[in-house]
Amino acid sequence: MIRNKKIAQVFNDLDAYREFCKEFGYKFDEKDLYRRGTPYGQYERQKRNDPVLNHWVEDARYYQRPIEFA
């Protein structure tokens, strides 16, 4: 258990960002945390309910394969 709230928030943000990258097909890199011009910027857009490009869907269109969700 992390007692420092600021440190705990960084790890929580990192976990949420990693989940976003897995869900939307972005490359996950820890050093991009809190940087706008990276996939983290897309994560922030998704948190504001702005449209975000889903790379899994775009790849399926590009390669013309059906999407299978588990």
PyMOL Python script that loads the backbone (N, CA, C, O; Angstrom):
from pymol import cmd

cmd.read_pdbstr("""\
ATOM      1  N   MET A   1       0.839  -1.178   0.000  1.00  0.00           N
ATOM      2  CA  MET A   1       0.000   0.000   0.000  1.00  0.00           C
ATOM      3  C   MET A   1       0.886   1.245   0.000  1.00  0.00           C
ATOM      4  O   MET A   1       1.820   1.363   0.794  1.00  0.00           O
ATOM      5  N   ILE A   2       0.576   2.159  -0.898  1.00  0.00           N
ATOM      6  CA  ILE A   2       1.345   3.395  -1.017  1.00  0.00           C
ATOM      7  C   ILE A   2       0.665   4.455  -0.153  1.00  0.00           C
ATOM      8  O   ILE A   2      -0.524   4.728  -0.315  1.00  0.00           O
ATOM      9  N   ARG A   3       1.420   5.042   0.755  1.00  0.00           N
ATOM     10  CA  ARG A   3       0.842   6.010   1.687  1.00  0.00           C
ATOM     11  C   ARG A   3       0.827   7.424   1.119  1.00  0.00           C
ATOM     12  O   ARG A   3      -0.033   8.225   1.486  1.00  0.00           O
ATOM     13  N   ASN A   4       1.750   7.740   0.244  1.00  0.00           N
ATOM     14  CA  ASN A   4       1.797   9.066  -0.350  1.00  0.00           C
ATOM     15  C   ASN A   4       0.756   9.136  -1.461  1.00  0.00           C
ATOM     16  O   ASN A   4       0.823   8.375  -2.426  1.00  0.00           O
ATOM     17  N   LYS A   5      -0.198  10.038  -1.330  1.00  0.00           N
ATOM     18  CA  LYS A   5      -1.317  10.114  -2.278  1.00  0.00           C
ATOM     19  C   LYS A   5      -0.872  10.516  -3.678  1.00  0.00           C
ATOM     20  O   LYS A   5      -1.443  10.043  -4.660  1.00  0.00           O
ATOM     21  N   LYS A   6       0.130  11.376  -3.791  1.00  0.00           N
ATOM     22  CA  LYS A   6       0.597  11.800  -5.112  1.00  0.00           C
ATOM     23  C   LYS A   6       1.259  10.647  -5.857  1.00  0.00           C
ATOM     24  O   LYS A   6       1.064  10.489  -7.062  1.00  0.00           O
ATOM     25  N   ILE A   7       2.031   9.852  -5.151  1.00  0.00           N
ATOM     26  CA  ILE A   7       2.679   8.696  -5.773  1.00  0.00           C
ATOM     27  C   ILE A   7       1.639   7.656  -6.158  1.00  0.00           C
ATOM     28  O   ILE A   7       1.717   7.062  -7.234  1.00  0.00           O
ATOM     29  N   ALA A   8       0.678   7.438  -5.293  1.00  0.00           N
ATOM     30  CA  ALA A   8      -0.392   6.488  -5.596  1.00  0.00           C
ATOM     31  C   ALA A   8      -1.165   6.934  -6.831  1.00  0.00           C
ATOM     32  O   ALA A   8      -1.548   6.099  -7.651  1.00  0.00           O
ATOM     33  N   GLN A   9      -1.402   8.245  -6.979  1.00  0.00           N
ATOM     34  CA  GLN A   9      -2.126   8.764  -8.141  1.00  0.00           C
ATOM     35  C   GLN A   9      -1.364   8.517  -9.429  1.00  0.00           C
ATOM     36  O   GLN A   9      -1.967   8.205 -10.455  1.00  0.00           O
ATOM     37  N   VAL A  10      -0.036   8.653  -9.390  1.00  0.00           N
ATOM     38  CA  VAL A  10       0.775   8.394 -10.583  1.00  0.00           C
ATOM     39  C   VAL A  10       0.615   6.938 -11.015  1.00  0.00           C
ATOM     40  O   VAL A  10       0.435   6.660 -12.200  1.00  0.00           O
ATOM     41  N   PHE A  11       0.681   6.010 -10.061  1.00  0.00           N
ATOM     42  CA  PHE A  11       0.530   4.599 -10.410  1.00  0.00           C
ATOM     43  C   PHE A  11      -0.878   4.281 -10.889  1.00  0.00           C
ATOM     44  O   PHE A  11      -1.049   3.460 -11.790  1.00  0.00           O
ATOM     45  N   ASN A  12      -1.884   4.913 -10.306  1.00  0.00           N
ATOM     46  CA  ASN A  12      -3.259   4.713 -10.770  1.00  0.00           C
ATOM     47  C   ASN A  12      -3.440   5.249 -12.185  1.00  0.00           C
ATOM     48  O   ASN A  12      -4.094   4.616 -13.013  1.00  0.00           O
ATOM     49  N   ASP A  13      -2.858   6.423 -12.464  1.00  0.00           N
ATOM     50  CA  ASP A  13      -2.929   6.990 -13.810  1.00  0.00           C
ATOM     51  C   ASP A  13      -2.210   6.093 -14.812  1.00  0.00           C
ATOM     52  O   ASP A  13      -2.677   5.905 -15.935  1.00  0.00           O
ATOM     53  N   LEU A  14      -1.087   5.549 -14.405  1.00  0.00           N
ATOM     54  CA  LEU A  14      -0.318   4.667 -15.284  1.00  0.00           C
ATOM     55  C   LEU A  14      -1.109   3.400 -15.616  1.00  0.00           C
ATOM     56  O   LEU A  14      -1.113   2.951 -16.762  1.00  0.00           O
ATOM     57  N   ASP A  15      -1.773   2.829 -14.624  1.00  0.00           N
ATOM     58  CA  ASP A  15      -2.595   1.634 -14.859  1.00  0.00           C
ATOM     59  C   ASP A  15      -3.768   1.943 -15.790  1.00  0.00           C
ATOM     60  O   ASP A  15      -4.068   1.163 -16.694  1.00  0.00           O
ATOM     61  N   ALA A  16      -4.429   3.080 -15.570  1.00  0.00           N
ATOM     62  CA  ALA A  16      -5.564   3.447 -16.420  1.00  0.00           C
ATOM     63  C   ALA A  16      -5.100   3.722 -17.847  1.00  0.00           C
ATOM     64  O   ALA A  16      -5.785   3.354 -18.802  1.00  0.00           O
ATOM     65  N   TYR A  17      -3.957   4.357 -17.998  1.00  0.00           N
ATOM     66  CA  TYR A  17      -3.399   4.627 -19.326  1.00  0.00           C
ATOM     67  C   TYR A  17      -3.044   3.332 -20.047  1.00  0.00           C
ATOM     68  O   TYR A  17      -3.290   3.207 -21.247  1.00  0.00           O
ATOM     69  N   ARG A  18      -2.471   2.369 -19.333  1.00  0.00           N
ATOM     70  CA  ARG A  18      -2.135   1.075 -19.927  1.00  0.00           C
ATOM     71  C   ARG A  18      -3.397   0.354 -20.414  1.00  0.00           C
ATOM     72  O   ARG A  18      -3.402  -0.235 -21.495  1.00  0.00           O
ATOM     73  N   GLU A  19      -4.448   0.402 -19.623  1.00  0.00           N
ATOM     74  CA  GLU A  19      -5.710  -0.229 -20.025  1.00  0.00           C
ATOM     75  C   GLU A  19      -6.286   0.452 -21.266  1.00  0.00           C
ATOM     76  O   GLU A  19      -6.805  -0.225 -22.153  1.00  0.00           O
ATOM     77  N   PHE A  20      -6.202   1.765 -21.339  1.00  0.00           N
ATOM     78  CA  PHE A  20      -6.657   2.494 -22.524  1.00  0.00           C
ATOM     79  C   PHE A  20      -5.887   2.031 -23.755  1.00  0.00           C
ATOM     80  O   PHE A  20      -6.476   1.780 -24.807  1.00  0.00           O
ATOM     81  N   CYS A  21      -4.558   1.918 -23.619  1.00  0.00           N
ATOM     82  CA  CYS A  21      -3.731   1.508 -24.760  1.00  0.00           C
ATOM     83  C   CYS A  21      -4.107   0.105 -25.236  1.00  0.00           C
ATOM     84  O   CYS A  21      -4.142  -0.153 -26.439  1.00  0.00           O
ATOM     85  N   LYS A  22      -4.384  -0.787 -24.314  1.00  0.00           N
ATOM     86  CA  LYS A  22      -4.786  -2.141 -24.704  1.00  0.00           C
ATOM     87  C   LYS A  22      -6.141  -2.135 -25.384  1.00  0.00           C
ATOM     88  O   LYS A  22      -6.350  -2.850 -26.364  1.00  0.00           O
ATOM     89  N   GLU A  23      -7.059  -1.333 -24.873  1.00  0.00           N
ATOM     90  CA  GLU A  23      -8.416  -1.311 -25.421  1.00  0.00           C
ATOM     91  C   GLU A  23      -8.493  -0.665 -26.795  1.00  0.00           C
ATOM     92  O   GLU A  23      -9.268  -1.111 -27.641  1.00  0.00           O
ATOM     93  N   PHE A  24      -7.706   0.374 -27.032  1.00  0.00           N
ATOM     94  CA  PHE A  24      -7.787   1.119 -28.278  1.00  0.00           C
ATOM     95  C   PHE A  24      -6.623   0.863 -29.234  1.00  0.00           C
ATOM     96  O   PHE A  24      -6.569   1.469 -30.304  1.00  0.00           O
ATOM     97  N   GLY A  25      -5.693  -0.019 -28.873  1.00  0.00           N
ATOM     98  CA  GLY A  25      -4.626  -0.413 -29.787  1.00  0.00           C
ATOM     99  C   GLY A  25      -3.493   0.579 -29.925  1.00  0.00           C
ATOM    100  O   GLY A  25      -2.854   0.634 -30.976  1.00  0.00           O
ATOM    101  N   TYR A  26      -3.226   1.361 -28.903  1.00  0.00           N
ATOM    102  CA  TYR A  26      -2.109   2.302 -28.930  1.00  0.00           C
ATOM    103  C   TYR A  26      -0.872   1.663 -28.311  1.00  0.00           C
ATOM    104  O   TYR A  26      -0.971   0.740 -27.504  1.00  0.00           O
ATOM    105  N   LYS A  27       0.292   2.170 -28.703  1.00  0.00           N
ATOM    106  CA  LYS A  27       1.540   1.694 -28.132  1.00  0.00           C
ATOM    107  C   LYS A  27       1.691   2.277 -26.726  1.00  0.00           C
ATOM    108  O   LYS A  27       1.609   3.491 -26.540  1.00  0.00           O
ATOM    109  N   PHE A  28       1.910   1.418 -25.752  1.00  0.00           N
ATOM    110  CA  PHE A  28       2.059   1.859 -24.368  1.00  0.00           C
ATOM    111  C   PHE A  28       3.526   2.095 -24.050  1.00  0.00           C
ATOM    112  O   PHE A  28       4.373   1.235 -24.290  1.00  0.00           O
ATOM    113  N   ASP A  29       3.813   3.260 -23.514  1.00  0.00           N
ATOM    114  CA  ASP A  29       5.164   3.586 -23.068  1.00  0.00           C
ATOM    115  C   ASP A  29       5.032   4.444 -21.815  1.00  0.00           C
ATOM    116  O   ASP A  29       4.386   5.491 -21.836  1.00  0.00           O
ATOM    117  N   GLU A  30       5.646   3.995 -20.727  1.00  0.00           N
ATOM    118  CA  GLU A  30       5.509   4.687 -19.452  1.00  0.00           C
ATOM    119  C   GLU A  30       5.985   6.137 -19.506  1.00  0.00           C
ATOM    120  O   GLU A  30       5.442   6.995 -18.809  1.00  0.00           O
ATOM    121  N   LYS A  31       6.990   6.412 -20.327  1.00  0.00           N
ATOM    122  CA  LYS A  31       7.536   7.769 -20.359  1.00  0.00           C
ATOM    123  C   LYS A  31       6.582   8.771 -21.005  1.00  0.00           C
ATOM    124  O   LYS A  31       6.814   9.977 -20.916  1.00  0.00           O
ATOM    125  N   ASP A  32       5.518   8.304 -21.651  1.00  0.00           N
ATOM    126  CA  ASP A  32       4.547   9.199 -22.267  1.00  0.00           C
ATOM    127  C   ASP A  32       3.513   9.725 -21.282  1.00  0.00           C
ATOM    128  O   ASP A  32       2.692  10.567 -21.646  1.00  0.00           O
ATOM    129  N   LEU A  33       3.537   9.249 -20.053  1.00  0.00           N
ATOM    130  CA  LEU A  33       2.549   9.669 -19.065  1.00  0.00           C
ATOM    131  C   LEU A  33       2.595  11.185 -18.890  1.00  0.00           C
ATOM    132  O   LEU A  33       3.657  11.764 -18.665  1.00  0.00           O
ATOM    133  N   TYR A  34       1.426  11.818 -18.998  1.00  0.00           N
ATOM    134  CA  TYR A  34       1.215  13.264 -18.863  1.00  0.00           C
ATOM    135  C   TYR A  34       1.757  14.078 -20.033  1.00  0.00           C
ATOM    136  O   TYR A  34       1.882  15.297 -19.908  1.00  0.00           O
ATOM    137  N   ARG A  35       2.082  13.459 -21.156  1.00  0.00           N
ATOM    138  CA  ARG A  35       2.536  14.195 -22.339  1.00  0.00           C
ATOM    139  C   ARG A  35       1.407  14.246 -23.360  1.00  0.00           C
ATOM    140  O   ARG A  35       0.810  13.220 -23.686  1.00  0.00           O
ATOM    141  N   ARG A  36       1.122  15.415 -23.852  1.00  0.00           N
ATOM    142  CA  ARG A  36      -0.018  15.594 -24.751  1.00  0.00           C
ATOM    143  C   ARG A  36       0.185  15.034 -26.150  1.00  0.00           C
ATOM    144  O   ARG A  36      -0.747  14.450 -26.704  1.00  0.00           O
ATOM    145  N   GLY A  37       1.336  15.182 -26.732  1.00  0.00           N
ATOM    146  CA  GLY A  37       1.558  14.781 -28.116  1.00  0.00           C
ATOM    147  C   GLY A  37       1.816  13.294 -28.283  1.00  0.00           C
ATOM    148  O   GLY A  37       2.440  12.877 -29.258  1.00  0.00           O
ATOM    149  N   THR A  38       1.349  12.505 -27.354  1.00  0.00           N
ATOM    150  CA  THR A  38       1.567  11.060 -27.348  1.00  0.00           C
ATOM    151  C   THR A  38       0.213  10.369 -27.229  1.00  0.00           C
ATOM    152  O   THR A  38      -0.814  11.043 -27.149  1.00  0.00           O
ATOM    153  N   PRO A  39       0.191   9.053 -27.217  1.00  0.00           N
ATOM    154  CA  PRO A  39      -1.096   8.391 -26.987  1.00  0.00           C
ATOM    155  C   PRO A  39      -1.764   8.789 -25.675  1.00  0.00           C
ATOM    156  O   PRO A  39      -2.979   8.646 -25.539  1.00  0.00           O
ATOM    157  N   TYR A  40      -0.995   9.287 -24.708  1.00  0.00           N
ATOM    158  CA  TYR A  40      -1.607   9.768 -23.466  1.00  0.00           C
ATOM    159  C   TYR A  40      -2.557  10.938 -23.756  1.00  0.00           C
ATOM    160  O   TYR A  40      -3.580  11.084 -23.089  1.00  0.00           O
ATOM    161  N   GLY A  41      -2.225  11.756 -24.733  1.00  0.00           N
ATOM    162  CA  GLY A  41      -3.126  12.829 -25.136  1.00  0.00           C
ATOM    163  C   GLY A  41      -4.450  12.280 -25.642  1.00  0.00           C
ATOM    164  O   GLY A  41      -5.504  12.865 -25.389  1.00  0.00           O
ATOM    165  N   GLN A  42      -4.404  11.168 -26.352  1.00  0.00           N
ATOM    166  CA  GLN A  42      -5.635  10.517 -26.804  1.00  0.00           C
ATOM    167  C   GLN A  42      -6.420   9.960 -25.614  1.00  0.00           C
ATOM    168  O   GLN A  42      -7.651  10.001 -25.593  1.00  0.00           O
ATOM    169  N   TYR A  43      -5.699   9.449 -24.641  1.00  0.00           N
ATOM    170  CA  TYR A  43      -6.345   8.958 -23.421  1.00  0.00           C
ATOM    171  C   TYR A  43      -7.079  10.093 -22.716  1.00  0.00           C
ATOM    172  O   TYR A  43      -8.201   9.909 -22.245  1.00  0.00           O
ATOM    173  N   GLU A  44      -6.453  11.261 -22.640  1.00  0.00           N
ATOM    174  CA  GLU A  44      -7.115  12.414 -22.031  1.00  0.00           C
ATOM    175  C   GLU A  44      -8.361  12.813 -22.810  1.00  0.00           C
ATOM    176  O   GLU A  44      -9.373  13.188 -22.218  1.00  0.00           O
ATOM    177  N   ARG A  45      -8.291  12.734 -24.128  1.00  0.00           N
ATOM    178  CA  ARG A  45      -9.470  13.039 -24.961  1.00  0.00           C
ATOM    179  C   ARG A  45     -10.590  12.049 -24.653  1.00  0.00           C
ATOM    180  O   ARG A  45     -11.753  12.437 -24.544  1.00  0.00           O
ATOM    181  N   GLN A  46     -10.240  10.786 -24.514  1.00  0.00           N
ATOM    182  CA  GLN A  46     -11.242   9.762 -24.231  1.00  0.00           C
ATOM    183  C   GLN A  46     -11.881  10.005 -22.864  1.00  0.00           C
ATOM    184  O   GLN A  46     -13.076   9.769 -22.692  1.00  0.00           O
ATOM    185  N   LYS A  47     -11.106  10.468 -21.902  1.00  0.00           N
ATOM    186  CA  LYS A  47     -11.656  10.776 -20.581  1.00  0.00           C
ATOM    187  C   LYS A  47     -12.642  11.937 -20.648  1.00  0.00           C
ATOM    188  O   LYS A  47     -13.575  12.002 -19.849  1.00  0.00           O
ATOM    189  N   ARG A  48     -12.442  12.866 -21.606  1.00  0.00           N
ATOM    190  CA  ARG A  48     -13.364  13.994 -21.788  1.00  0.00           C
ATOM    191  C   ARG A  48     -14.542  13.630 -22.697  1.00  0.00           C
ATOM    192  O   ARG A  48     -15.358  14.489 -23.030  1.00  0.00           O
ATOM    193  N   ASN A  49     -14.627  12.370 -23.091  1.00  0.00           N
ATOM    194  CA  ASN A  49     -15.679  11.871 -23.995  1.00  0.00           C
ATOM    195  C   ASN A  49     -15.583  12.469 -25.394  1.00  0.00           C
ATOM    196  O   ASN A  49     -16.587  12.570 -26.099  1.00  0.00           O
ATOM    197  N   ASP A  50     -14.386  12.860 -25.793  1.00  0.00           N
ATOM    198  CA  ASP A  50     -14.143  13.279 -27.170  1.00  0.00           C
ATOM    199  C   ASP A  50     -13.868  12.035 -28.005  1.00  0.00           C
ATOM    200  O   ASP A  50     -13.419  11.024 -27.465  1.00  0.00           O
ATOM    201  N   PRO A  51     -14.127  12.085 -29.307  1.00  0.00           N
ATOM    202  CA  PRO A  51     -13.876  10.904 -30.139  1.00  0.00           C
ATOM    203  C   PRO A  51     -12.387  10.571 -30.210  1.00  0.00           C
ATOM    204  O   PRO A  51     -11.535  11.453 -30.313  1.00  0.00           O
ATOM    205  N   VAL A  52     -12.104   9.279 -30.151  1.00  0.00           N
ATOM    206  CA  VAL A  52     -10.732   8.770 -30.194  1.00  0.00           C
ATOM    207  C   VAL A  52     -10.661   7.686 -31.248  1.00  0.00           C
ATOM    208  O   VAL A  52     -11.571   6.865 -31.362  1.00  0.00           O
ATOM    209  N   LEU A  53      -9.595   7.679 -32.014  1.00  0.00           N
ATOM    210  CA  LEU A  53      -9.397   6.670 -33.043  1.00  0.00           C
ATOM    211  C   LEU A  53      -9.084   5.322 -32.399  1.00  0.00           C
ATOM    212  O   LEU A  53      -8.177   5.215 -31.573  1.00  0.00           O
ATOM    213  N   ASN A  54      -9.837   4.300 -32.781  1.00  0.00           N
ATOM    214  CA  ASN A  54      -9.590   2.958 -32.280  1.00  0.00           C
ATOM    215  C   ASN A  54      -8.732   2.233 -33.318  1.00  0.00           C
ATOM    216  O   ASN A  54      -9.201   1.911 -34.410  1.00  0.00           O
ATOM    217  N   HIS A  55      -7.491   1.984 -32.971  1.00  0.00           N
ATOM    218  CA  HIS A  55      -6.562   1.378 -33.919  1.00  0.00           C
ATOM    219  C   HIS A  55      -6.932  -0.057 -34.269  1.00  0.00           C
ATOM    220  O   HIS A  55      -6.624  -0.519 -35.368  1.00  0.00           O
ATOM    221  N   TRP A  56      -7.584  -0.768 -33.362  1.00  0.00           N
ATOM    222  CA  TRP A  56      -7.988  -2.145 -33.684  1.00  0.00           C
ATOM    223  C   TRP A  56      -8.999  -2.137 -34.831  1.00  0.00           C
ATOM    224  O   TRP A  56      -8.917  -2.968 -35.735  1.00  0.00           O
ATOM    225  N   VAL A  57      -9.942  -1.212 -34.797  1.00  0.00           N
ATOM    226  CA  VAL A  57     -10.956  -1.121 -35.852  1.00  0.00           C
ATOM    227  C   VAL A  57     -10.315  -0.672 -37.156  1.00  0.00           C
ATOM    228  O   VAL A  57     -10.620  -1.211 -38.220  1.00  0.00           O
ATOM    229  N   GLU A  58      -9.431   0.311 -37.076  1.00  0.00           N
ATOM    230  CA  GLU A  58      -8.765   0.800 -38.286  1.00  0.00           C
ATOM    231  C   GLU A  58      -7.884  -0.280 -38.917  1.00  0.00           C
ATOM    232  O   GLU A  58      -7.838  -0.399 -40.141  1.00  0.00           O
ATOM    233  N   ASP A  59      -7.195  -1.055 -38.107  1.00  0.00           N
ATOM    234  CA  ASP A  59      -6.377  -2.141 -38.647  1.00  0.00           C
ATOM    235  C   ASP A  59      -7.248  -3.200 -39.310  1.00  0.00           C
ATOM    236  O   ASP A  59      -6.885  -3.747 -40.351  1.00  0.00           O
ATOM    237  N   ALA A  60      -8.389  -3.484 -38.709  1.00  0.00           N
ATOM    238  CA  ALA A  60      -9.297  -4.469 -39.298  1.00  0.00           C
ATOM    239  C   ALA A  60      -9.805  -3.978 -40.653  1.00  0.00           C
ATOM    240  O   ALA A  60      -9.928  -4.766 -41.590  1.00  0.00           O
ATOM    241  N   ARG A  61     -10.098  -2.691 -40.759  1.00  0.00           N
ATOM    242  CA  ARG A  61     -10.527  -2.140 -42.043  1.00  0.00           C
ATOM    243  C   ARG A  61      -9.403  -2.199 -43.070  1.00  0.00           C
ATOM    244  O   ARG A  61      -9.620  -2.556 -44.228  1.00  0.00           O
ATOM    245  N   TYR A  62      -8.213  -1.846 -42.633  1.00  0.00           N
ATOM    246  CA  TYR A  62      -7.067  -1.821 -43.533  1.00  0.00           C
ATOM    247  C   TYR A  62      -6.758  -3.221 -44.061  1.00  0.00           C
ATOM    248  O   TYR A  62      -6.507  -3.406 -45.252  1.00  0.00           O
ATOM    249  N   TYR A  63      -6.779  -4.180 -43.178  1.00  0.00           N
ATOM    250  CA  TYR A  63      -6.457  -5.554 -43.582  1.00  0.00           C
ATOM    251  C   TYR A  63      -7.700  -6.344 -43.989  1.00  0.00           C
ATOM    252  O   TYR A  63      -7.610  -7.521 -44.340  1.00  0.00           O
ATOM    253  N   GLN A  64      -8.852  -5.693 -43.941  1.00  0.00           N
ATOM    254  CA  GLN A  64     -10.128  -6.264 -44.366  1.00  0.00           C
ATOM    255  C   GLN A  64     -10.411  -7.589 -43.686  1.00  0.00           C
ATOM    256  O   GLN A  64     -10.746  -8.583 -44.330  1.00  0.00           O
ATOM    257  N   ARG A  65     -10.269  -7.580 -42.366  1.00  0.00           N
ATOM    258  CA  ARG A  65     -10.578  -8.759 -41.562  1.00  0.00           C
ATOM    259  C   ARG A  65     -11.687  -8.405 -40.588  1.00  0.00           C
ATOM    260  O   ARG A  65     -11.749  -7.277 -40.101  1.00  0.00           O
ATOM    261  N   PRO A  66     -12.552  -9.346 -40.304  1.00  0.00           N
ATOM    262  CA  PRO A  66     -13.614  -9.053 -39.321  1.00  0.00           C
ATOM    263  C   PRO A  66     -13.016  -8.933 -37.924  1.00  0.00           C
ATOM    264  O   PRO A  66     -12.013  -9.569 -37.599  1.00  0.00           O
ATOM    265  N   ILE A  67     -13.651  -8.109 -37.117  1.00  0.00           N
ATOM    266  CA  ILE A  67     -13.206  -7.912 -35.743  1.00  0.00           C
ATOM    267  C   ILE A  67     -13.878  -8.945 -34.855  1.00  0.00           C
ATOM    268  O   ILE A  67     -15.090  -9.149 -34.931  1.00  0.00           O
ATOM    269  N   GLU A  68     -13.092  -9.588 -34.022  1.00  0.00           N
ATOM    270  CA  GLU A  68     -13.631 -10.562 -33.071  1.00  0.00           C
ATOM    271  C   GLU A  68     -13.321 -10.059 -31.676  1.00  0.00           C
ATOM    272  O   GLU A  68     -12.160  -9.964 -31.278  1.00  0.00           O
ATOM    273  N   PHE A  69     -14.371  -9.740 -30.941  1.00  0.00           N
ATOM    274  CA  PHE A  69     -14.201  -9.288 -29.565  1.00  0.00           C
ATOM    275  C   PHE A  69     -14.505 -10.456 -28.635  1.00  0.00           C
ATOM    276  O   PHE A  69     -15.453 -11.211 -28.849  1.00  0.00           O
ATOM    277  N   ALA A  70     -13.701 -10.585 -27.625  1.00  0.00           N
ATOM    278  CA  ALA A  70     -13.888 -11.675 -26.673  1.00  0.00           C
ATOM    279  C   ALA A  70     -14.886 -11.311 -25.615  1.00  0.00           C
ATOM    280  O   ALA A  70     -15.166 -12.117 -24.727  1.00  0.00           O
TER     281      ALA A  70
END
""", "prot")
cmd.dss("prot")
cmd.show_as("cartoon", "prot")
cmd.util.cbc("prot")
cmd.orient("prot")
